[in-house]
Structures are given as C-alpha cells and as structure tokens.
C-alpha cells in the first residue's frame, strides 16, 4: 500500500514538473461593449501561464461610455489598467477559464451638460470574469471571448479578440 502511495506521489510530481516547464506568454487585443450603457472598450492585454491551469494577466484599455440620465447624456472617457488571476481548464481546442481581478482607472474624464454631474467617476473596481479560448488552425493564435462583471460599477462587459501565444 505504501509503495502505491509513493508511486502516485512521484507520478504527480513528475507531471507537475512537466507542466511547469510548459508555461506560455500571451499577448492579445480585444474589443468589448457594456450591456447597461452605450459605449465600447478596446484593450491590449498580456498574460502569463506558468502552468496550464493558472494565469496572471494585465490589460491596458480605453473605454468610452455614454449614460442616459433622463433628459441629457453624460459621457465618460476612461483609461484603465487591470490585473487578473484566472483558473483554466486545459482542454485540447476549447479552453474555458474563470477568475477575479481589479481595474484601476488612470484617466477618467467626464462631460455632462448638467454642472452638478461633471465630477469624476470611481477610481477602481473589482471584477469577476469568465471566458473561453478557442484554438485556431493558425499556429500560435487563438480566439478569445470573455464576459466580465465590474462589481463596483454595476456593469457587465463582453469582450472578444485574439491571443498571440509565445
């Protein structure tokens, strides 16, 4: 019984060592839209997968939103820096993932015809996201679809783009 346990532990260590050696670095571009407000977002993203089950990611994006305030429109231009931690299910062609993150708004310009509604919006928000990477027949290229909930902003964003794997 002890020999089986030792062999199982040895096999687990060997397989994890092999996976740790198989880390990858991805660069991507994505475009997205929010459901609750009118506007879009474009971002450049990077992520590092030290093992196929786990990734650390970052993004730099620009978002332009238009809020309907019952009689006038409020516009917000935002540049955001995000950091994400995701767990991946490493399947052969379709790789789903889910995780948490945070977004810090570096620039947050707001314009409104109402003088009392021209202040800046929030400076940061937490996120919960889930998505899928779909391998394409082109080497080192995959399609990415992601749904992201911006918790403090009470918005849901859908993003789509491509990852270039190195």
C-alpha positions in Angstrom: 0.0 0.0 0.0 2.8 2.4 0.8 4.6 1.7 -2.4 1.5 2.6 -4.4 1.2 5.9 -2.5 4.9 6.7 -3.1 4.5 5.9 -6.8 1.4 8.1 -7.1 3.2 11.0 -5.4 6.2 10.5 -7.7 4.0 10.5 -10.8 2.2 13.6 -9.6 5.5 15.4 -9.0 6.8 14.4 -12.5 3.6 15.5 -14.3 3.6 18.9 -12.4 7.2 19.4 -13.2 6.5 18.8 -16.9 3.6 21.3 -16.8 5.7 23.9 -15.1 8.2 23.7 -17.9 5.3 24.2 -20.4 4.5 27.8 -19.4 3.5 30.3 -22.0 3.2 34.0 -22.5 0.3 35.5 -24.5 -0.3 39.0 -26.0 -3.8 40.0 -27.1 -6.1 42.7 -28.4 -9.8 42.8 -27.5 -12.8 44.9 -28.2 -15.8 44.9 -25.9 -19.2 46.5 -25.1 -21.2 47.0 -21.9 -24.7 45.9 -21.6 -26.0 48.6 -19.2 -24.6 51.6 -21.0 -23.9 52.7 -24.6 -20.2 52.5 -25.4 -17.3 50.4 -26.2 -13.9 49.4 -24.9 -10.6 48.4 -26.6 -7.7 46.9 -24.7 -4.3 45.4 -25.1 -3.7 42.5 -22.8 -0.9 40.2 -21.7 -1.0 37.0 -19.6 1.5 34.5 -18.3 0.5 30.9 -17.7 3.2 29.3 -15.5 1.3 26.1 -15.7 -1.7 25.3 -17.9 -4.2 25.6 -15.0 -3.4 29.1 -13.8 -2.7 32.6 -15.4 -1.7 36.0 -14.3 -2.9 38.8 -16.6 -2.8 42.5 -17.2 -4.6 44.9 -19.5 -4.5 48.5 -20.6 -7.7 49.7 -22.1 -9.7 52.7 -23.3 -13.4 52.9 -22.7 -15.9 55.5 -24.0 -19.3 55.3 -22.3 -22.5 57.3 -22.8 -25.0 57.4 -19.9 -28.7 58.3 -20.5 -29.6 60.5 -17.5 -33.3 61.1 -18.3 -33.1 64.2 -20.3 -29.4 64.6 -21.0 -26.4 62.4 -22.0 -23.4 62.1 -19.8 -20.1 60.9 -21.5 -17.2 59.3 -19.8 -13.8 58.6 -21.3 -11.7 56.2 -19.2 -8.2 54.7 -19.5 -8.0 51.6 -17.3 -5.2 49.3 -16.0 -6.3 45.9 -15.0 -4.8 42.9 -13.2 -6.4 39.4 -13.3 -6.0 35.9 -11.8 -7.6 33.1 -13.7 -8.0 29.4 -13.4 -8.0 27.5 -16.7 -9.4 24.1 -17.8 -6.7 22.9 -20.3 -8.8 21.1 -22.9 -7.4 20.4 -26.4 -9.2 23.0 -28.5 -11.6 25.0 -26.3 -10.1 26.2 -23.0 -12.6 27.8 -20.6 -11.4 29.9 -17.7 -12.8 31.9 -14.8 -11.2 34.3 -12.3 -11.1 37.5 -10.3 -9.3 40.8 -10.8 -9.3 44.5 -10.4 -9.3 47.6 -12.6 -7.7 50.9 -11.7 -8.9 54.0 -13.7 -5.8 56.0 -14.7 -7.7 58.7 -16.6 -11.4 59.3 -16.0 -12.8 62.3 -17.9 -16.5 63.0 -17.6 -18.5 65.6 -19.6 -22.1 66.4 -18.9 -24.4 69.4 -19.7 -25.6 69.2 -16.1 -23.0 71.2 -14.0 -23.6 69.1 -10.9 -22.9 65.9 -12.8 -19.4 66.6 -14.1 -17.4 65.0 -11.3 -15.1 62.0 -11.9 -16.5 58.5 -11.5 -15.0 55.8 -9.4 -11.2 55.3 -9.4 -11.3 51.4 -9.3 -13.5 48.4 -9.3 -13.2 44.6 -8.6 -14.0 42.2 -11.4 -15.3 38.6 -11.8 -14.7 37.2 -15.3 -15.2 34.0 -17.3 -14.2 33.2 -20.8 -13.0 30.8 -23.3 -10.0 30.5 -25.6 -10.7 28.7 -28.9 -7.6 27.4 -30.7 -7.5 28.3 -34.4 -5.8 26.3 -37.2 -3.2 29.0 -37.4 -0.2 28.3 -35.1 0.2 30.5 -32.0 -3.2 32.1 -32.5 -6.4 31.7 -30.6 -9.8 33.5 -30.4 -10.9 34.8 -27.0 -14.4 35.5 -25.7 -14.9 36.9 -22.2 -17.7 38.1 -20.0 -16.6 40.5 -17.2 -18.7 41.8 -14.4 -17.4 45.2 -13.0 -18.7 44.8 -9.4 -18.4 48.4 -8.1 -19.6 49.9 -11.4 -22.5 47.5 -11.7 -21.8 46.8 -15.3 -21.3 43.7 -17.4 -18.9 43.8 -20.3 -18.5 41.3 -23.2 -15.1 41.2 -24.9 -13.8 39.4 -28.0 -10.4 39.3 -29.5 -7.3 37.3 -30.3 -4.3 36.0 -28.3 -0.9 35.5 -29.8 0.9 32.8 -27.9 4.7 32.8 -27.5 
